[in-house]
């Protein structure tokens, strides 16, 4: 089987297809790379396939910021242009003119 190419890239802002959260991608796994316990904890009717890219997000919803691990099938581009308020975003990224994020070069003062 040919490996899938990730649709989304590091620094891209995405939103969940079903749930009200969004975030910045900071890492990509070419296929599922979490625990079976994590995967089994997802209700079977919405459980994603393991043979697709999975994304690590600095995520946020209306109430809080957190880390999310989301399958490609459950993500859409976020075109709102709104900044992501997760506190770790500014440690790793700078905001690009297009609303996405670029990895910082050099150290922050």
Protein Blocks (a to p, Z undefined) as FASTA:
>chain_A
ZZdddfbdehiacddfkbccddddfbdcfbdcbdfklmmmpcfkloccfkbccddddddd
fkbccdddddfklpccdfklpacfbfklmmmmccdfkopacddedjdZZ
